[in-house]
Every structure is written in structure tokens, then in C-alpha cells.
Amino acid sequence: MSAEETMVTLDARGLNCPEPVMLLHKAVAELSPGQRLLVIATDPTTQRDVPQFCRFLGHELELSEEQNDEFRYTIVKGA
């Protein structure tokens, strides 16, 4: 399986700012370029923080959605 086909999951449910973004930073650092990360969080501040994280660090925010009081983000690691 290539890096693009594997997806890692970061479960940040129940954590509050700044913990989800701190864990996100660590998780992305461990990925290969092009690899995908699914982030599941319950903290509403991730709606602001995750897109900014991707924009500032050059990662693609492939999906951002809210379902059942959870926020889900799919991030593709940049080069």
C-alpha cells in the first residue's frame, strides 16, 4: 500500500484547546508526504484551528465536516 492509500486516525475527542492541535502537529510530523490523516474532535475551536494549521504549514484540508457533535477532518500531508 502506498502512503496515499493509508490513512492514520487521530482521536482527539474529549480534549480541549490546545491539545488537539498539539497532537495534530505530532501526528502530521510522523506521516509521509501525501499520506492522509483523519482527525476526530469534539472541541469546537478545531473548526478554526485545523484549517489554519493546514494553511500555515502547507497541508491540504481535504474534508471538514460535523456529525453527531463531532468534528471530522481529513488532512493530506504536504511535501
Biopython code that builds the backbone (N, CA, C, O; Angstrom):
import numpy as np
from Bio.PDB.StructureBuilder import StructureBuilder

atoms = [
    (1, "MET", "N", (0.841, -1.185, 0.000)),
    (1, "MET", "CA", (0.000, 0.000, 0.000)),
    (1, "MET", "C", (0.884, 1.244, 0.000)),
    (1, "MET", "O", (1.869, 1.312, 0.734)),
    (2, "SER", "N", (0.532, 2.213, -0.814)),
    (2, "SER", "CA", (1.311, 3.451, -0.867)),
    (2, "SER", "C", (0.890, 4.381, 0.261)),
    (2, "SER", "O", (-0.138, 4.173, 0.904)),
    (3, "ALA", "N", (1.703, 5.413, 0.490)),
    (3, "ALA", "CA", (1.395, 6.386, 1.542)),
    (3, "ALA", "C", (0.043, 7.038, 1.305)),
    (3, "ALA", "O", (-0.675, 7.353, 2.254)),
    (4, "GLU", "N", (-0.308, 7.244, 0.021)),
    (4, "GLU", "CA", (-1.565, 7.899, -0.305)),
    (4, "GLU", "C", (-2.768, 7.023, 0.047)),
    (4, "GLU", "O", (-3.858, 7.540, 0.290)),
    (5, "GLU", "N", (-2.577, 5.701, 0.076)),
    (5, "GLU", "CA", (-3.688, 4.794, 0.309)),
    (5, "GLU", "C", (-3.913, 4.494, 1.787)),
    (5, "GLU", "O", (-4.971, 3.986, 2.158)),
    (6, "THR", "N", (-2.949, 4.796, 2.620)),
    (6, "THR", "CA", (-3.100, 4.519, 4.044)),
    (6, "THR", "C", (-3.564, 5.777, 4.766)),
    (6, "THR", "O", (-3.107, 6.881, 4.470)),
    (7, "MET", "N", (-4.461, 5.602, 5.700)),
    (7, "MET", "CA", (-4.929, 6.739, 6.474)),
    (7, "MET", "C", (-4.741, 6.436, 7.955)),
    (7, "MET", "O", (-5.105, 5.367, 8.446)),
    (8, "VAL", "N", (-4.171, 7.393, 8.638)),
    (8, "VAL", "CA", (-3.964, 7.307, 10.073)),
    (8, "VAL", "C", (-5.109, 8.063, 10.736)),
    (8, "VAL", "O", (-5.597, 9.045, 10.178)),
    (9, "THR", "N", (-5.547, 7.625, 11.917)),
    (9, "THR", "CA", (-6.621, 8.307, 12.642)),
    (9, "THR", "C", (-6.079, 8.898, 13.936)),
    (9, "THR", "O", (-5.371, 8.239, 14.697)),
    (10, "LEU", "N", (-6.431, 10.155, 14.160)),
    (10, "LEU", "CA", (-6.113, 10.836, 15.415)),
    (10, "LEU", "C", (-7.434, 11.085, 16.135)),
    (10, "LEU", "O", (-8.265, 11.867, 15.673)),
    (11, "ASP", "N", (-7.619, 10.419, 17.261)),
    (11, "ASP", "CA", (-8.837, 10.578, 18.049)),
    (11, "ASP", "C", (-8.571, 11.613, 19.140)),
    (11, "ASP", "O", (-7.915, 11.318, 20.139)),
    (12, "ALA", "N", (-9.084, 12.824, 18.941)),
    (12, "ALA", "CA", (-8.893, 13.912, 19.906)),
    (12, "ALA", "C", (-10.197, 14.230, 20.631)),
    (12, "ALA", "O", (-10.355, 15.322, 21.177)),
    (13, "ARG", "N", (-11.119, 13.291, 20.638)),
    (13, "ARG", "CA", (-12.403, 13.511, 21.307)),
    (13, "ARG", "C", (-12.186, 13.699, 22.801)),
    (13, "ARG", "O", (-11.416, 12.972, 23.428)),
    (14, "GLY", "N", (-12.878, 14.686, 23.360)),
    (14, "GLY", "CA", (-12.790, 14.957, 24.787)),
    (14, "GLY", "C", (-11.642, 15.875, 25.174)),
    (14, "GLY", "O", (-11.532, 16.274, 26.334)),
    (15, "LEU", "N", (-10.792, 16.210, 24.224)),
    (15, "LEU", "CA", (-9.666, 17.105, 24.505)),
    (15, "LEU", "C", (-10.034, 18.530, 24.136)),
    (15, "LEU", "O", (-10.792, 18.760, 23.194)),
    (16, "ASN", "N", (-9.498, 19.479, 24.874)),
    (16, "ASN", "CA", (-9.776, 20.894, 24.623)),
    (16, "ASN", "C", (-8.514, 21.622, 24.189)),
    (16, "ASN", "O", (-7.395, 21.183, 24.453)),
    (17, "CYS", "N", (-8.725, 22.747, 23.515)),
    (17, "CYS", "CA", (-7.652, 23.588, 23.028)),
    (17, "CYS", "C", (-6.646, 23.855, 24.156)),
    (17, "CYS", "O", (-7.057, 24.201, 25.263)),
    (18, "PRO", "N", (-5.364, 23.705, 23.907)),
    (18, "PRO", "CA", (-4.670, 23.495, 22.628)),
    (18, "PRO", "C", (-4.312, 22.041, 22.345)),
    (18, "PRO", "O", (-3.580, 21.773, 21.392)),
    (19, "GLU", "N", (-4.806, 21.093, 23.144)),
    (19, "GLU", "CA", (-4.386, 19.694, 23.000)),
    (19, "GLU", "C", (-4.628, 19.089, 21.608)),
    (19, "GLU", "O", (-3.727, 18.436, 21.083)),
    (20, "PRO", "N", (-5.812, 19.278, 20.983)),
    (20, "PRO", "CA", (-5.997, 18.668, 19.664)),
    (20, "PRO", "C", (-4.955, 19.124, 18.636)),
    (20, "PRO", "O", (-4.465, 18.309, 17.854)),
    (21, "VAL", "N", (-4.619, 20.399, 18.629)),
    (21, "VAL", "CA", (-3.648, 20.897, 17.646)),
    (21, "VAL", "C", (-2.232, 20.425, 17.989)),
    (21, "VAL", "O", (-1.432, 20.172, 17.088)),
    (22, "MET", "N", (-1.922, 20.308, 19.262)),
    (22, "MET", "CA", (-0.610, 19.784, 19.652)),
    (22, "MET", "C", (-0.460, 18.332, 19.181)),
    (22, "MET", "O", (0.588, 17.949, 18.661)),
    (23, "LEU", "N", (-1.504, 17.537, 19.365)),
    (23, "LEU", "CA", (-1.473, 16.151, 18.897)),
    (23, "LEU", "C", (-1.466, 16.083, 17.376)),
    (23, "LEU", "O", (-0.819, 15.214, 16.791)),
    (24, "LEU", "N", (-2.189, 17.005, 16.734)),
    (24, "LEU", "CA", (-2.212, 17.074, 15.274)),
    (24, "LEU", "C", (-0.813, 17.345, 14.733)),
    (24, "LEU", "O", (-0.375, 16.698, 13.782)),
    (25, "HIS", "N", (-0.126, 18.285, 15.330)),
    (25, "HIS", "CA", (1.237, 18.631, 14.897)),
    (25, "HIS", "C", (2.143, 17.405, 14.980)),
    (25, "HIS", "O", (2.906, 17.132, 14.054)),
    (26, "LYS", "N", (2.059, 16.670, 16.082)),
    (26, "LYS", "CA", (2.881, 15.470, 16.270)),
    (26, "LYS", "C", (2.501, 14.386, 15.257)),
    (26, "LYS", "O", (3.378, 13.748, 14.675)),
    (27, "ALA", "N", (1.210, 14.176, 15.045)),
    (27, "ALA", "CA", (0.749, 13.133, 14.129)),
    (27, "ALA", "C", (1.172, 13.423, 12.693)),
    (27, "ALA", "O", (1.613, 12.518, 11.984)),
    (28, "VAL", "N", (1.042, 14.679, 12.257)),
    (28, "VAL", "CA", (1.416, 15.045, 10.889)),
    (28, "VAL", "C", (2.920, 14.878, 10.690)),
    (28, "VAL", "O", (3.359, 14.463, 9.618)),
    (29, "ALA", "N", (3.705, 15.196, 11.707)),
    (29, "ALA", "CA", (5.166, 15.066, 11.606)),
    (29, "ALA", "C", (5.577, 13.616, 11.348)),
    (29, "ALA", "O", (6.621, 13.367, 10.746)),
    (30, "GLU", "N", (4.777, 12.672, 11.793)),
    (30, "GLU", "CA", (5.095, 11.256, 11.631)),
    (30, "GLU", "C", (4.618, 10.680, 10.298)),
    (30, "GLU", "O", (4.921, 9.529, 9.982)),
    (31, "LEU", "N", (3.879, 11.462, 9.517)),
    (31, "LEU", "CA", (3.367, 10.991, 8.230)),
    (31, "LEU", "C", (4.372, 11.238, 7.119)),
    (31, "LEU", "O", (5.266, 12.076, 7.240)),
    (32, "SER", "N", (4.208, 10.492, 6.033)),
    (32, "SER", "CA", (4.964, 10.732, 4.807)),
    (32, "SER", "C", (4.175, 11.718, 3.951)),
    (32, "SER", "O", (2.948, 11.762, 4.044)),
    (33, "PRO", "N", (4.858, 12.519, 3.109)),
    (33, "PRO", "CA", (4.121, 13.417, 2.210)),
    (33, "PRO", "C", (3.089, 12.639, 1.390)),
    (33, "PRO", "O", (3.378, 11.564, 0.864)),
    (34, "GLY", "N", (1.894, 13.196, 1.292)),
    (34, "GLY", "CA", (0.805, 12.551, 0.559)),
    (34, "GLY", "C", (-0.050, 11.631, 1.408)),
    (34, "GLY", "O", (-1.135, 11.229, 0.987)),
    (35, "GLN", "N", (0.420, 11.294, 2.594)),
    (35, "GLN", "CA", (-0.359, 10.411, 3.466)),
    (35, "GLN", "C", (-1.514, 11.192, 4.089)),
    (35, "GLN", "O", (-1.412, 12.399, 4.312)),
    (36, "ARG", "N", (-2.607, 10.492, 4.368)),
    (36, "ARG", "CA", (-3.817, 11.127, 4.872)),
    (36, "ARG", "C", (-3.998, 10.849, 6.357)),
    (36, "ARG", "O", (-3.642, 9.785, 6.863)),
    (37, "LEU", "N", (-4.566, 11.846, 7.041)),
    (37, "LEU", "CA", (-4.837, 11.766, 8.477)),
    (37, "LEU", "C", (-6.292, 12.137, 8.716)),
    (37, "LEU", "O", (-6.756, 13.185, 8.265)),
    (38, "LEU", "N", (-7.009, 11.274, 9.426)),
    (38, "LEU", "CA", (-8.374, 11.571, 9.845)),
    (38, "LEU", "C", (-8.307, 12.048, 11.283)),
    (38, "LEU", "O", (-7.803, 11.341, 12.156)),
    (39, "VAL", "N", (-8.816, 13.247, 11.532)),
    (39, "VAL", "CA", (-8.864, 13.807, 12.879)),
    (39, "VAL", "C", (-10.320, 13.831, 13.313)),
    (39, "VAL", "O", (-11.185, 14.331, 12.595)),
    (40, "ILE", "N", (-10.583, 13.285, 14.497)),
    (40, "ILE", "CA", (-11.933, 13.305, 15.083)),
    (40, "ILE", "C", (-11.820, 14.078, 16.392)),
    (40, "ILE", "O", (-11.040, 13.706, 17.270)),
    (41, "ALA", "N", (-12.591, 15.147, 16.526)),
    (41, "ALA", "CA", (-12.506, 16.004, 17.708)),
    (41, "ALA", "C", (-13.897, 16.424, 18.155)),
    (41, "ALA", "O", (-14.859, 16.364, 17.390)),
    (42, "THR", "N", (-13.983, 16.852, 19.415)),
    (42, "THR", "CA", (-15.246, 17.371, 19.943)),
    (42, "THR", "C", (-15.137, 18.843, 20.318)),
    (42, "THR", "O", (-16.153, 19.473, 20.610)),
    (43, "ASP", "N", (-13.944, 19.401, 20.319)),
    (43, "ASP", "CA", (-13.729, 20.802, 20.677)),
    (43, "ASP", "C", (-14.074, 21.693, 19.479)),
    (43, "ASP", "O", (-13.442, 21.577, 18.429)),
    (44, "PRO", "N", (-15.068, 22.582, 19.618)),
    (44, "PRO", "CA", (-15.459, 23.455, 18.509)),
    (44, "PRO", "C", (-14.338, 24.369, 18.009)),
    (44, "PRO", "O", (-14.390, 24.823, 16.866)),
    (45, "THR", "N", (-13.335, 24.647, 18.831)),
    (45, "THR", "CA", (-12.250, 25.521, 18.357)),
    (45, "THR", "C", (-11.432, 24.870, 17.247)),
    (45, "THR", "O", (-10.685, 25.549, 16.543)),
    (46, "THR", "N", (-11.573, 23.549, 17.090)),
    (46, "THR", "CA", (-10.848, 22.893, 15.990)),
    (46, "THR", "C", (-11.364, 23.361, 14.639)),
    (46, "THR", "O", (-10.651, 23.264, 13.640)),
    (47, "GLN", "N", (-12.605, 23.874, 14.592)),
    (47, "GLN", "CA", (-13.148, 24.392, 13.335)),
    (47, "GLN", "C", (-12.335, 25.577, 12.827)),
    (47, "GLN", "O", (-12.273, 25.822, 11.622)),
    (48, "ARG", "N", (-11.720, 26.301, 13.733)),
    (48, "ARG", "CA", (-10.846, 27.413, 13.372)),
    (48, "ARG", "C", (-9.392, 26.942, 13.274)),
    (48, "ARG", "O", (-8.674, 27.290, 12.336)),
    (49, "ASP", "N", (-8.977, 26.148, 14.258)),
    (49, "ASP", "CA", (-7.565, 25.791, 14.384)),
    (49, "ASP", "C", (-7.060, 24.839, 13.302)),
    (49, "ASP", "O", (-5.954, 25.027, 12.793)),
    (50, "VAL", "N", (-7.835, 23.831, 12.941)),
    (50, "VAL", "CA", (-7.367, 22.843, 11.969)),
    (50, "VAL", "C", (-7.177, 23.467, 10.583)),
    (50, "VAL", "O", (-6.131, 23.245, 9.972)),
    (51, "PRO", "N", (-8.143, 24.241, 10.056)),
    (51, "PRO", "CA", (-7.900, 24.888, 8.759)),
    (51, "PRO", "C", (-6.688, 25.830, 8.782)),
    (51, "PRO", "O", (-5.924, 25.876, 7.817)),
    (52, "GLN", "N", (-6.510, 26.574, 9.870)),
    (52, "GLN", "CA", (-5.350, 27.465, 9.968)),
    (52, "GLN", "C", (-4.056, 26.661, 10.006)),
    (52, "GLN", "O", (-3.079, 27.036, 9.356)),
    (53, "PHE", "N", (-4.034, 25.576, 10.747)),
    (53, "PHE", "CA", (-2.869, 24.702, 10.809)),
    (53, "PHE", "C", (-2.474, 24.251, 9.406)),
    (53, "PHE", "O", (-1.304, 24.316, 9.029)),
    (54, "CYS", "N", (-3.461, 23.794, 8.640)),
    (54, "CYS", "CA", (-3.188, 23.312, 7.278)),
    (54, "CYS", "C", (-2.690, 24.432, 6.379)),
    (54, "CYS", "O", (-1.728, 24.256, 5.632)),
    (55, "ARG", "N", (-3.337, 25.567, 6.451)),
    (55, "ARG", "CA", (-2.972, 26.707, 5.598)),
    (55, "ARG", "C", (-1.543, 27.172, 5.893)),
    (55, "ARG", "O", (-0.755, 27.380, 4.971)),
    (56, "PHE", "N", (-1.215, 27.331, 7.158)),
    (56, "PHE", "CA", (0.098, 27.846, 7.543)),
    (56, "PHE", "C", (1.222, 26.860, 7.253)),
    (56, "PHE", "O", (2.339, 27.272, 6.942)),
    (57, "LEU", "N", (0.939, 25.553, 7.351)),
    (57, "LEU", "CA", (2.002, 24.560, 7.208)),
    (57, "LEU", "C", (1.989, 23.843, 5.860)),
    (57, "LEU", "O", (2.799, 22.945, 5.631)),
    (58, "GLY", "N", (1.078, 24.232, 4.967)),
    (58, "GLY", "CA", (1.095, 23.702, 3.605)),
    (58, "GLY", "C", (0.514, 22.312, 3.436)),
    (58, "GLY", "O", (0.939, 21.565, 2.555)),
    (59, "HIS", "N", (-0.450, 21.957, 4.266)),
    (59, "HIS", "CA", (-1.126, 20.668, 4.140)),
    (59, "HIS", "C", (-2.513, 20.917, 3.537)),
    (59, "HIS", "O", (-3.066, 22.009, 3.668)),
    (60, "GLU", "N", (-3.063, 19.905, 2.883)),
    (60, "GLU", "CA", (-4.382, 20.043, 2.264)),
    (60, "GLU", "C", (-5.468, 19.580, 3.220)),
    (60, "GLU", "O", (-5.428, 18.459, 3.726)),
    (61, "LEU", "N", (-6.435, 20.448, 3.463)),
    (61, "LEU", "CA", (-7.611, 20.059, 4.229)),
    (61, "LEU", "C", (-8.615, 19.513, 3.221)),
    (61, "LEU", "O", (-9.341, 20.263, 2.569)),
    (62, "GLU", "N", (-8.637, 18.199, 3.112)),
    (62, "GLU", "CA", (-9.435, 17.520, 2.096)),
    (62, "GLU", "C", (-10.919, 17.498, 2.456)),
    (62, "GLU", "O", (-11.782, 17.584, 1.582)),
    (63, "LEU", "N", (-11.203, 17.382, 3.755)),
    (63, "LEU", "CA", (-12.595, 17.277, 4.199)),
    (63, "LEU", "C", (-12.723, 17.875, 5.586)),
    (63, "LEU", "O", (-11.866, 17.672, 6.445)),
    (64, "SER", "N", (-13.798, 18.612, 5.795)),
    (64, "SER", "CA", (-14.119, 19.174, 7.105)),
    (64, "SER", "C", (-15.622, 19.050, 7.262)),
    (64, "SER", "O", (-16.380, 19.635, 6.488)),
    (65, "GLU", "N", (-16.060, 18.290, 8.262)),
    (65, "GLU", "CA", (-17.495, 18.102, 8.453)),
    (65, "GLU", "C", (-17.816, 17.928, 9.933)),
    (65, "GLU", "O", (-16.959, 17.576, 10.744)),
    (66, "GLU", "N", (-19.067, 18.184, 10.250)),
    (66, "GLU", "CA", (-19.560, 17.992, 11.608)),
    (66, "GLU", "C", (-20.672, 16.966, 11.547)),
    (66, "GLU", "O", (-21.583, 17.063, 10.724)),
    (67, "GLN", "N", (-20.585, 15.969, 12.437)),
    (67, "GLN", "CA", (-21.659, 14.985, 12.522)),
    (67, "GLN", "C", (-21.724, 14.447, 13.944)),
    (67, "GLN", "O", (-20.704, 14.103, 14.541)),
    (68, "ASN", "N", (-22.926, 14.383, 14.469)),
    (68, "ASN", "CA", (-23.170, 13.852, 15.820)),
    (68, "ASN", "C", (-22.300, 14.533, 16.874)),
    (68, "ASN", "O", (-21.691, 13.862, 17.708)),
    (69, "ASP", "N", (-22.241, 15.863, 16.836)),
    (69, "ASP", "CA", (-21.464, 16.659, 17.795)),
    (69, "ASP", "C", (-19.969, 16.365, 17.755)),
    (69, "ASP", "O", (-19.257, 16.620, 18.726)),
    (70, "GLU", "N", (-19.495, 15.831, 16.638)),
    (70, "GLU", "CA", (-18.070, 15.599, 16.434)),
    (70, "GLU", "C", (-17.638, 16.313, 15.165)),
    (70, "GLU", "O", (-18.413, 16.477, 14.223)),
    (71, "PHE", "N", (-16.407, 16.724, 15.167)),
    (71, "PHE", "CA", (-15.820, 17.381, 14.008)),
    (71, "PHE", "C", (-14.813, 16.421, 13.397)),
    (71, "PHE", "O", (-13.965, 15.866, 14.096)),
    (72, "ARG", "N", (-14.914, 16.227, 12.075)),
    (72, "ARG", "CA", (-14.038, 15.302, 11.366)),
    (72, "ARG", "C", (-13.300, 16.057, 10.270)),
    (72, "ARG", "O", (-13.885, 16.831, 9.513)),
    (73, "TYR", "N", (-11.997, 15.807, 10.212)),
    (73, "TYR", "CA", (-11.147, 16.465, 9.235)),
    (73, "TYR", "C", (-10.268, 15.416, 8.581)),
    (73, "TYR", "O", (-9.702, 14.556, 9.257)),
    (74, "THR", "N", (-10.157, 15.490, 7.274)),
    (74, "THR", "CA", (-9.194, 14.649, 6.570)),
    (74, "THR", "C", (-8.128, 15.592, 6.018)),
    (74, "THR", "O", (-8.420, 16.529, 5.275)),
    (75, "ILE", "N", (-6.895, 15.317, 6.401)),
    (75, "ILE", "CA", (-5.756, 16.164, 6.029)),
    (75, "ILE", "C", (-4.796, 15.325, 5.199)),
    (75, "ILE", "O", (-4.519, 14.172, 5.529)),
    (76, "VAL", "N", (-4.291, 15.913, 4.117)),
    (76, "VAL", "CA", (-3.262, 15.282, 3.309)),
    (76, "VAL", "C", (-1.961, 16.039, 3.574)),
    (76, "VAL", "O", (-1.878, 17.250, 3.370)),
    (77, "LYS", "N", (-0.950, 15.304, 4.032)),
    (77, "LYS", "CA", (0.324, 15.951, 4.358)),
    (77, "LYS", "C", (0.980, 16.489, 3.094)),
    (77, "LYS", "O", (1.074, 15.799, 2.078)),
    (78, "GLY", "N", (1.433, 17.743, 3.181)),
    (78, "GLY", "CA", (2.132, 18.378, 2.076)),
    (78, "GLY", "C", (3.574, 17.904, 1.982)),
    (78, "GLY", "O", (4.043, 17.123, 2.810)),
    (79, "ALA", "N", (4.265, 18.391, 0.961)),
    (79, "ALA", "CA", (5.666, 17.988, 0.715)),
    (79, "ALA", "C", (6.615, 18.433, 1.819)),
    (79, "ALA", "O", (7.815, 18.167, 1.747)),
]
sb = StructureBuilder()
sb.init_structure("model")
sb.init_model(0)
sb.init_chain("A")
sb.init_seg("    ")
for serial, (resi, resn, name, xyz) in enumerate(atoms, 1):
    if name == "N":
        sb.init_residue(resn, " ", resi, " ")
    sb.init_atom(name, np.array(xyz, "f"), 0.0, 1.0, " ", f" {name:<3s}", serial, name[0])
structure = sb.get_structure()
